[in-house]
Amino acid sequence: MKWIFFLDRNCSAESVADLGGKGASLARLVNGGFNVPAAACVVSAAYKDFVEANRIGEKILLELNRKKFSDMRWEEIWDVSLRIRNFFLHAVIPPEVAGQITEIIERNFFEKLLAVRSSAVDED
């Protein structure tokens, strides 16, 4: 599976659906011939694979469903958020995903300044 796309004129229309609002807009601009800074997008499936590989999806749901948020004190919400944060901090990016990201960065952005921007699929 392809988890990251370098946005150039070879970026297929099929890949645009998973890129999020900003990524899809950038891909359309590139495909339209506009001058856009070099960019790459990690597809949403990479996040899903990350969560599945680390088996944290059910843990997150357990934390979020312990109690209704409206019934929680702020300290309880804080504790839930810290536990969920720790799931991510102690997780490992699947080697296939990490390898593709590393390859794109080394091939297209090596020794260049790089900005990382989030763009969810339903955002924008």
Backbone torsions as a table, in degrees:
resi	resn	phi	psi	omega
1	MET	NA	148.1	178.6
2	LYS	-98.5	118.9	-176.9
3	TRP	-102.3	-13.5	-179.5
4	ILE	-139.4	139.6	-179.5
5	PHE	-123.2	128.8	170.2
6	PHE	-80.9	128.2	-176.0
7	LEU	-83.3	96.7	173.8
8	ASP	-135.0	-175.1	-176.8
9	ARG	-68.0	-8.7	177.6
10	ASN	-93.7	0.9	179.0
11	CYS	-69.5	116.5	-174.1
12	SER	-72.0	152.1	179.2
13	ALA	-60.8	-32.2	-180.0
14	GLU	-63.0	-33.1	-177.9
15	SER	-72.6	-23.6	-174.4
16	VAL	-63.2	-31.3	-177.3
17	ALA	-60.4	-29.7	-177.2
18	ASP	-96.4	1.7	-170.9
19	LEU	-86.1	-9.3	-175.5
20	GLY	85.2	167.9	-175.9
21	GLY	-58.4	-51.8	-178.2
22	LYS	-67.1	-43.2	-180.0
23	GLY	-62.7	-43.1	179.3
24	ALA	-64.3	-40.1	178.5
25	SER	-64.3	-42.6	177.5
26	LEU	-62.8	-41.7	179.2
27	ALA	-61.8	-41.5	178.5
28	ARG	-63.7	-40.9	178.8
29	LEU	-63.5	-44.5	178.5
30	VAL	-61.2	-47.7	-179.8
31	ASN	-65.0	-22.9	177.7
32	GLY	-85.8	-0.1	176.7
33	GLY	90.0	7.1	179.1
34	PHE	-76.0	152.0	179.2
35	ASN	-80.9	107.7	-177.3
36	VAL	-122.8	136.0	176.6
37	PRO	-56.6	152.4	179.2
38	ALA	-53.3	134.8	-177.8
39	ALA	-148.3	153.8	174.2
40	ALA	-139.2	150.3	179.8
41	CYS	-127.7	133.0	173.2
42	VAL	-90.3	126.9	-175.8
43	VAL	-75.6	158.9	-177.8
44	SER	-62.9	-26.7	178.5
45	ALA	-62.0	-27.2	178.3
46	ALA	-64.2	-40.3	176.9
47	TYR	-64.3	-46.0	179.9
48	LYS	-60.7	-42.8	178.4
49	ASP	-65.5	-37.7	176.5
50	PHE	-60.7	-48.1	-179.3
51	VAL	-63.8	-43.8	179.3
52	GLU	-66.1	-44.1	-178.1
53	ALA	-62.0	-32.2	-178.8
54	ASN	-96.9	0.2	178.9
55	ARG	50.9	48.2	-179.7
56	ILE	-108.1	-7.1	-179.5
57	GLY	-57.9	-49.0	-179.6
58	GLU	-67.5	-35.3	178.1
59	LYS	-63.8	-40.8	178.7
60	ILE	-64.2	-46.4	179.1
61	LEU	-61.2	-39.4	177.3
62	LEU	-60.0	-45.9	179.8
63	GLU	-63.2	-42.2	-176.9
64	LEU	-73.0	-20.4	-177.0
65	ASN	-109.2	11.4	178.6
66	ARG	-60.3	-39.1	-173.3
67	LYS	-160.8	149.1	176.6
68	LYS	-62.8	136.0	-179.9
69	PHE	-58.5	-35.2	-179.5
70	SER	-65.7	-19.2	178.9
71	ASP	-96.7	-1.4	-177.4
72	MET	-91.3	147.5	168.5
73	ARG	-79.9	160.9	-177.6
74	TRP	-60.5	-32.6	179.5
75	GLU	-64.7	-36.0	178.7
76	GLU	-68.5	-41.9	177.3
77	ILE	-62.8	-42.2	177.6
78	TRP	-58.8	-46.2	179.9
79	ASP	-62.1	-42.7	178.0
80	VAL	-60.2	-46.2	-178.3
81	SER	-64.2	-36.5	177.6
82	LEU	-67.4	-39.0	178.5
83	ARG	-65.1	-43.6	178.3
84	ILE	-64.4	-42.5	177.5
85	ARG	-56.7	-41.9	-179.6
86	ASN	-66.5	-30.8	174.9
87	PHE	-57.5	-43.5	-178.2
88	PHE	-73.5	-39.6	-178.8
89	LEU	-65.3	-30.2	-178.0
90	HIS	-98.5	5.4	179.4
91	ALA	-88.3	162.9	-179.0
92	VAL	-119.4	134.2	175.9
93	ILE	-69.8	128.2	179.4
94	PRO	-53.6	138.5	-175.6
95	PRO	-55.0	-36.4	-179.9
96	GLU	-64.3	-42.0	179.4
97	VAL	-67.6	-49.4	-179.7
98	ALA	-58.6	-40.2	-179.8
99	GLY	-63.0	-43.8	179.5
100	GLN	-66.6	-40.8	179.7
101	ILE	-64.1	-46.4	179.6
102	THR	-59.9	-43.5	-179.1
103	GLU	-61.5	-46.6	-180.0
104	ILE	-63.1	-43.8	-178.9
105	ILE	-64.2	-47.2	-178.8
106	GLU	-65.4	-37.4	-177.6
107	ARG	-75.4	-35.9	-171.2
108	ASN	-113.8	-19.0	-174.1
109	PHE	-129.5	8.3	-174.1
110	PHE	-56.4	130.1	179.7
111	GLU	58.7	26.9	174.3
112	LYS	-117.7	155.7	174.0
113	LEU	-65.1	142.7	-175.2
114	LEU	-135.8	129.1	175.1
115	ALA	-106.2	138.3	178.6
116	VAL	-111.8	129.0	-174.7
117	ARG	-131.9	137.7	178.2
118	SER	-91.4	141.8	176.9
119	SER	-151.1	101.5	-179.2
120	ALA	-73.3	155.9	-178.6
121	VAL	-58.5	-40.3	-178.5
122	ASP	-91.2	2.8	179.8
123	GLU	-77.6	150.3	177.3
124	ASP	71.0	NA	NA
